Amino acid sequence: MIKLIVGLGNPGQKYSKTRHNAGFLLLDELAYSENSTFSSQGRFSGELAEISKGGDKLYLLKPATFMNRSGRSVSAVMKYYKIQPEEVLVLHDELDFDPGMLKLKFGGGHGGHNGLRDIIAATGSKGFLRLRVGIGRPQGSQAVADYVLSDFSRSDLGLVMSEFTGFLALVPLLLAGDTGSAMHKLHSQ
């Protein structure tokens, strides 16, 4: 059963539409669809929202620590609410998938993603669920760091946001602890 969904990104208007903020974008849409709002929580170094589903609380977290220090925020929420790694879903950008492609994965390494690297280090666990949000790779000689910190093109942003309904359909399955069905549903689309 998922109790915490973390969207990865960088805080501030400057980064709001960048590829690296794909996790923030989907989490903002989830909060909006559930009429929930984020509030700044200093003790968690981030912004937190709550959703009630069938008597259970689901926490939504946007770390305000910048991508490379996301683990501090995630581990603080996990400790405070006594959430185990397997009860966490992290939404993050994925270079190896075309823009808009979504894939669920449980566990594994960080694959070079600094946000995941820091969460693994801070929590001491790789055993959390990830929703990888495709952003594509840079074309030509553009550096990866410059690419992920640049704004989505209008068409790529449209592709990412069009997949939100697919993500939203997974939430009830994830809350029920049915990760297998969620993966099957998403990956067979």
VEXDREN-2710 file (C-alpha; in Angstrom, 1 decimal):
% VEXDREN-2710
k/r/px/py/pz
1/MET/0.0/0.0/0.0
2/ILE/1.4/3.4/-1.0
3/LYS/1.3/6.0/1.7
4/LEU/3.6/8.7/0.3
5/ILE/4.0/9.9/-3.3
6/VAL/7.1/12.1/-3.9
7/GLY/7.4/14.3/-6.9
8/LEU/11.0/15.1/-7.8
9/GLY/11.9/18.5/-9.1
10/ASN/13.6/21.8/-8.3
11/PRO/11.7/24.5/-6.3
12/GLY/11.0/28.0/-7.7
13/GLN/9.3/29.5/-10.8
14/LYS/12.5/29.4/-12.8
15/TYR/12.3/25.6/-12.9
16/SER/8.6/25.0/-13.0
17/LYS/8.3/23.9/-16.6
18/THR/11.7/22.2/-16.9
19/ARG/12.1/18.5/-17.8
20/HIS/13.7/17.8/-14.4
21/ASN/10.4/18.9/-12.8
22/ALA/8.3/16.2/-14.5
23/GLY/7.6/14.6/-11.0
24/PHE/6.4/18.0/-9.6
25/LEU/4.1/18.5/-12.6
26/LEU/2.3/15.1/-12.2
27/LEU/2.1/15.5/-8.4
28/ASP/0.6/19.0/-8.8
29/GLU/-2.0/17.6/-11.1
30/LEU/-2.9/14.8/-8.7
31/ALA/-3.3/17.3/-5.8
32/TYR/-5.5/19.5/-8.0
33/SER/-7.7/16.6/-9.1
34/GLU/-8.3/15.8/-5.4
35/ASN/-8.9/19.4/-4.3
36/SER/-5.8/19.3/-2.1
37/THR/-3.2/22.0/-1.8
38/PHE/0.4/22.0/-0.8
39/SER/1.7/23.9/2.2
40/SER/5.3/24.6/3.1
41/GLN/6.6/22.4/5.9
42/GLY/9.9/23.5/7.3
43/ARG/10.4/20.3/9.4
44/PHE/10.2/18.3/6.2
45/SER/12.2/20.7/4.0
46/GLY/9.4/20.6/1.5
47/GLU/5.8/21.1/0.5
48/LEU/3.2/18.6/1.7
49/ALA/-0.4/17.8/0.8
50/GLU/-2.8/15.2/2.1
51/ILE/-5.5/13.2/0.4
52/SER/-7.9/10.9/2.3
53/LYS/-8.9/7.8/0.5
54/GLY/-11.2/5.3/2.2
55/GLY/-10.1/6.3/5.6
56/ASP/-6.4/6.2/4.8
57/LYS/-4.2/9.2/4.3
58/LEU/-2.0/9.6/1.3
59/TYR/0.8/12.2/1.6
60/LEU/2.1/14.1/-1.4
61/LEU/5.6/15.6/-1.1
62/LYS/7.5/18.1/-3.2
63/PRO/11.0/18.4/-1.6
64/ALA/12.2/22.0/-1.5
65/THR/15.8/21.0/-1.2
66/PHE/16.6/21.0/-5.0
67/MET/16.9/17.7/-6.8
68/ASN/20.3/16.6/-5.6
69/ARG/19.3/16.8/-1.9
70/SER/15.8/15.3/-2.1
71/GLY/16.6/12.5/0.3
72/ARG/16.7/14.8/3.4
73/SER/13.0/15.7/2.8
74/VAL/11.9/12.2/1.9
75/SER/13.5/10.6/4.9
76/ALA/12.1/13.2/7.3
77/VAL/8.5/12.5/6.1
78/MET/9.1/8.8/6.2
79/LYS/10.4/9.0/9.8
80/TYR/7.7/11.3/11.1
81/TYR/4.8/9.3/9.7
82/LYS/6.5/5.9/10.1
83/ILE/6.3/5.1/6.4
84/GLN/8.4/2.1/5.1
85/PRO/10.3/2.3/1.8
86/GLU/7.9/-0.1/0.1
87/GLU/5.1/2.4/0.9
88/VAL/6.7/5.1/-1.1
89/LEU/6.2/6.0/-4.8
90/VAL/8.7/8.5/-6.4
91/LEU/7.8/10.3/-9.6
92/HIS/10.8/11.3/-11.6
93/ASP/12.1/12.3/-15.0
94/GLU/13.6/9.6/-17.2
95/LEU/16.0/10.3/-20.1
96/ASP/15.8/6.8/-21.6
97/PHE/12.1/7.1/-22.4
98/ASP/10.4/9.2/-25.1
99/PRO/8.5/12.2/-23.8
100/GLY/5.3/11.2/-22.1
101/MET/6.1/7.5/-21.7
102/LEU/5.4/6.2/-18.1
103/LYS/6.8/3.1/-16.6
104/LEU/6.5/1.7/-13.0
105/LYS/9.5/0.0/-11.5
106/PHE/10.1/-1.4/-8.0
107/GLY/13.6/-1.1/-6.5
108/GLY/16.9/-1.0/-8.4
109/GLY/19.7/1.6/-8.6
110/HIS/19.6/5.2/-9.3
111/GLY/20.6/4.9/-12.9
112/GLY/22.6/8.2/-12.7
113/HIS/19.6/10.2/-11.4
114/ASN/20.9/12.4/-8.6
115/GLY/17.5/12.7/-6.9
116/LEU/17.2/9.0/-6.7
117/ARG/20.8/8.6/-5.6
118/ASP/20.2/11.0/-2.7
119/ILE/16.9/9.3/-1.6
120/ILE/18.7/5.9/-1.6
121/ALA/21.5/7.3/0.5
122/ALA/19.3/9.2/3.0
123/THR/16.8/6.3/3.5
124/GLY/19.3/3.5/3.2
125/SER/17.0/1.6/0.9
126/LYS/16.4/1.0/-2.8
127/GLY/13.1/-0.7/-2.1
128/PHE/10.6/1.9/-3.2
129/LEU/8.4/2.2/-6.2
130/ARG/9.3/4.6/-9.0
131/LEU/7.1/6.1/-11.8
132/ARG/9.6/7.0/-14.5
133/VAL/8.3/9.9/-16.6
134/GLY/9.8/10.0/-20.1
135/ILE/11.5/13.2/-21.1
136/GLY/13.7/12.0/-24.0
137/ARG/17.4/12.6/-24.6
138/PRO/19.0/15.8/-25.8
139/GLN/19.7/16.1/-29.5
140/GLY/23.1/16.8/-30.9
141/SER/25.8/18.0/-28.5
142/GLN/23.6/19.5/-25.8
143/ALA/24.8/18.5/-22.3
144/VAL/22.4/16.4/-20.3
145/ALA/22.5/18.8/-17.3
146/ASP/21.5/21.7/-19.6
147/TYR/18.8/19.6/-21.3
148/VAL/17.0/18.5/-18.1
149/LEU/17.1/22.1/-16.7
150/SER/15.6/23.6/-19.9
151/ASP/11.9/24.0/-20.4
152/PHE/9.8/21.4/-22.1
153/SER/8.9/22.1/-25.7
154/ARG/5.2/22.7/-26.0
155/SER/4.6/19.4/-27.7
156/ASP/6.7/17.4/-25.2
157/LEU/4.9/19.0/-22.3
158/GLY/1.6/18.1/-23.9
159/LEU/2.7/14.5/-24.2
160/VAL/3.7/14.3/-20.5
161/MET/0.5/16.0/-19.3
162/SER/-1.6/13.8/-21.6
163/GLU/-0.4/10.7/-19.6
164/PHE/-1.8/12.2/-16.4
165/THR/-5.1/10.3/-16.8
166/GLY/-3.1/7.0/-17.1
167/PHE/-1.3/7.8/-13.9
168/LEU/-4.5/8.8/-12.1
169/ALA/-6.0/5.5/-13.0
170/LEU/-3.2/3.7/-11.2
171/VAL/-3.6/5.5/-7.9
172/PRO/-6.5/3.4/-6.5
173/LEU/-4.5/0.2/-7.3
174/LEU/-1.4/1.5/-5.7
175/LEU/-3.3/2.6/-2.6
176/ALA/-4.8/-0.9/-2.3
177/GLY/-1.3/-2.4/-2.5
178/ASP/-1.9/-4.0/-5.9
179/THR/1.3/-2.9/-7.6
180/GLY/1.2/-5.9/-10.0
181/SER/-2.1/-4.9/-11.4
182/ALA/-1.0/-1.2/-11.6
183/MET/2.2/-2.3/-13.6
184/HIS/0.1/-4.5/-15.9
185/LYS/-2.4/-1.8/-16.5
186/LEU/0.2/0.9/-17.3
187/HIS/2.6/-1.3/-19.3
188/SER/-0.1/-2.9/-21.5
189/GLN/-1.5/0.5/-22.7
END
